[in-house]
Amino acid sequence: MQWVVENPQYLKFLKLDGYLVGSPNTDDFIDQNSKVEFAHRTALISDITYNVISNFNYDTWENDEAVQDALHIHKGTVNKWSRCNLTMSYTIDQPSVVQVHQNLTNYNLRLLVY
């Protein structure tokens, strides 16, 4: 989609109505710092759980015993929680695609994020 943003003159030939993004990482800072807040605002976690989790650094909170108790995780279910796919090799690291989405929506392209 970045190519489309950089070459908008070709949009008339592509006849795009929109685009979709599955499980996107939109912006490193926004995404990493909003997960707990989102879960709380949408009632996925209780006020108590939110308060417990909010007191911990994002990278370590999931391994804290108090957090696991608040989330009702059975002891011994997981020895250590870790981020998935750390071994995937990426050739490009794009910390934010917010500007790409803004540019594409300027061309009346609809965006579906799932």
N, C-alpha and C positions, 0 to 999 in steps of 0.2 A: 504494500500500500504506500510505502514511502516513495516509490517510483511515481505513483499517480500524483502524489503531492508535488513532486519535483517537476512533473511534466503534465500540468493540468490541460494543456492544449489537446491531449489525446482522450480526455474524458468523453467528448462527444462521439468518439468512435467505439468506446467501450460499452456505452449504454448501461452504466451501472445505476441501480436504484439504491444500493446500500452495500454494506459489508458486515460480516460477523466475526467475532473474536471469542474463542472458547478458552476459559480459564486464563484470562489475560493478566499480565503484570503490567499495569498502566504506568506506575511511577514508583520507584523503589521507596522513596521517603513516605509518600502518601500511603501506599499499600501496607508497608510494614508497621506503620504507626496508627493504622485505623482498624485493624482486625478486631481487637478486643472491644473498641468503642462501637463498631458496627454490631457485633454480637450482642452487646448490652442494649443498644438502642432498638434492636429488633426482637428483644426478649428471648434471645437464644441462650443467654446466661442471666442468672439472677443478680440482684444488686450486691449480695454478699460475695458471690464469685467474682463479679466485676471489681469490687474493692480489693479483694485478695490479689487478683491478677495484676491490677494496676500498680501495685506496690513492687513489682518485680521487673527486671530488665527483660525485654522480649525474647532474647536469645536463651535465657535460663529459666524462665518462669515455668515452662511445662515440666521440668524435672524437679521442681520444688514439691516436697511432700504436702505442704499446706494447700497448694494449688490443686494437686491431684485429689486430695480429700474433698476440697470444695467442689470439684467436678465429678465426684463419686466414682473415681477410677479405682477398680479393685487392685489391691496391693499385689505385686508380682505379675500383673498382666503384661507390662512392658518394663524391661530393666532400665532403659534409657531412651527417652524420646529424642528424635533428631529430625532435622529437615530432610525431606526426600530428594532424591536425584542429585546429590552433591557430586557424583562422579560423572555426570553428563558433561561432555566437552562442547562448549559453545565457541563459535568463532567470532561472534559479535556480542558485546554486552551493551544493551540499550537501556540506560537507567530510567528513561522516561519517554513515553509515547503520547503524552498529553497533547503536545503541539501537533502531532500527526492527526489525532482525532479531531482537534479543533479545525485544522485545515480542511480535512475531508468533509466535515459537517458544513463548512462554508460553501461547499458545492452541492448542498442539499442531498448529500448521501446519508441515508439512515444507517444507524449503527445498532446492532443487536449484540449485547454482551451476555454470554451464558457461561 
